[in-house]
Amino acid sequence: MELDKALSKLFLPNNDSWLKHANPWSVWSRFATLPFIVLSIWSRVWIGWYCLIPISILIFWVWINPTLFSKPKHFDSWGAKAVLGERLFMNRKEVPIPKGYSQVIAILNVLQSCGGIILIYGIWSLDLATTLHGIAYVYLTKMWFLDRMVWLYESSNSA
């Protein structure tokens, strides 16, 4: 099983959780978590091992988030389409996606990983500029990735 599919199963284990996560409140409240995770990890400087408390709470939040919201009445918001497109992408082995999408998505995943490495280095070295650069890089590439998921969802529904 690929890493993306394994993580998907961990955080969105079934069809119902995917549909609930398509609720814009779920999408955006989960999306906004990264700076708080970064701050919690950075807080190791100030509070030592107690930083594990907010880190644990935030990881729990990311895990439980899709179950806390109801399924949206409509799936026409940008966030809902991004989630449903990502679901299509995760199921690409069972239902192939159109040619050309996989390559763009793979490039964006590499770029997100590069941003993650920059972010991790910034946090590890306590370099504020590098950390902020990493956060910006991760967010920009994630938004681009989500936009491509909307593109995938819309193209699969128009066919």
C-alpha positions in Angstrom: 0.0 0.0 0.0 1.3 3.4 -0.9 2.1 5.9 1.9 -0.6 8.3 0.7 -3.3 5.6 0.8 -2.1 4.4 4.2 -2.3 7.9 5.7 -5.7 8.4 4.0 -7.0 5.3 5.7 -5.7 6.5 9.0 -7.3 9.9 8.9 -10.3 9.2 6.6 -11.0 5.6 7.1 -14.4 5.2 5.3 -16.7 6.8 2.7 -18.7 8.6 5.4 -15.6 10.4 6.8 -14.7 11.6 3.3 -18.1 13.0 2.8 -18.1 14.7 6.2 -14.6 16.1 5.5 -16.1 17.7 2.3 -17.9 20.1 4.7 -16.1 23.5 4.3 -15.8 23.8 8.1 -13.9 20.6 8.2 -11.7 21.5 5.2 -10.7 24.9 6.4 -10.4 24.2 10.2 -8.1 21.3 9.4 -6.2 23.3 6.9 -5.5 26.0 9.4 -3.8 23.6 11.8 -0.3 23.8 10.4 0.9 27.0 12.1 -0.4 25.7 15.5 1.5 22.4 15.0 4.7 24.4 14.1 4.2 26.6 17.2 3.7 23.6 19.4 6.8 22.0 18.2 8.8 25.2 18.5 7.5 25.6 22.1 9.9 22.8 23.1 12.3 25.7 23.7 10.0 27.3 26.3 8.2 24.4 27.9 10.4 21.4 27.2 8.7 18.0 27.0 5.3 19.6 27.9 5.2 20.6 24.2 4.0 17.1 23.6 0.6 18.1 25.1 -0.4 20.6 22.5 1.2 18.5 19.7 -0.9 15.5 20.8 -4.0 17.6 21.0 -3.4 18.9 17.5 -2.7 15.5 16.0 -5.9 14.3 17.6 -7.7 17.3 16.1 -6.5 16.4 12.6 -7.6 12.8 13.1 -11.0 13.5 14.7 -11.9 16.6 12.6 -13.6 14.8 9.7 -16.0 13.1 12.1 -17.1 16.3 13.8 -18.9 17.9 11.0 -22.0 16.8 9.1 -22.0 16.0 5.4 -22.6 19.2 3.4 -26.0 19.7 1.7 -24.2 20.5 -1.5 -20.8 19.5 -2.8 -20.3 22.6 -5.0 -17.8 24.5 -2.8 -14.2 24.6 -3.8 -13.2 22.8 -0.6 -15.7 20.0 -1.1 -14.6 19.5 -4.7 -10.9 19.4 -3.5 -11.8 16.7 -0.9 -13.8 14.7 -3.4 -11.1 15.1 -6.1 -8.5 13.8 -3.6 -10.8 10.8 -2.9 -10.8 10.1 -6.6 -7.0 10.3 -6.7 -6.7 8.0 -3.7 -8.8 5.4 -5.6 -6.8 5.7 -8.8 -5.9 2.0 -8.8 -9.5 0.9 -8.8 -10.8 3.7 -11.1 -8.0 5.1 -13.3 -7.9 8.9 -13.6 -7.4 10.7 -16.9 -3.9 10.8 -18.4 -1.9 13.8 -17.6 -3.3 14.3 -14.1 -0.9 11.8 -12.3 2.2 13.6 -13.5 1.1 17.0 -12.3 0.0 15.6 -9.0 3.3 13.7 -8.6 5.3 16.9 -9.2 3.1 18.8 -6.7 3.7 16.0 -4.1 7.4 16.4 -4.6 7.2 20.1 -4.2 5.1 19.7 -1.0 7.7 17.3 0.3 10.5 19.9 -0.4 8.5 22.5 1.5 8.1 20.0 4.4 11.8 19.4 4.5 12.5 23.2 4.6 9.9 23.5 7.3 11.3 20.7 9.4 14.8 22.1 9.0 13.6 25.5 10.1 11.9 24.1 13.2 14.8 21.9 14.1 17.4 24.7 13.8 15.0 27.3 15.4 15.5 29.5 12.3 12.4 31.7 12.1 12.9 32.8 8.5 13.4 29.2 7.3 10.4 28.0 9.3 8.2 30.8 7.8 9.5 30.0 4.4 8.7 26.3 4.9 5.2 27.1 6.0 4.6 29.3 3.0 6.1 26.8 0.7 3.9 24.0 2.2 0.8 26.1 2.0 1.3 27.3 -1.5 2.0 23.8 -2.9 -0.9 22.4 -0.9 -3.3 24.9 -2.3 -2.0 24.2 -5.8 -2.4 20.5 -5.1 -6.0 21.1 -3.9 -6.7 23.1 -6.9 -5.6 20.2 -9.1 -7.9 18.0 -7.1 -10.8 20.3 -7.9 -9.7 20.1 -11.6 -9.7 16.3 -11.3 -13.2 16.2 -9.7 -14.7 18.6 -12.1 -13.3 16.8 -15.2 -14.5 13.4 -13.9 -18.0 14.8 -13.3 -18.2 16.4 -16.8 -17.2 13.2 -18.6 
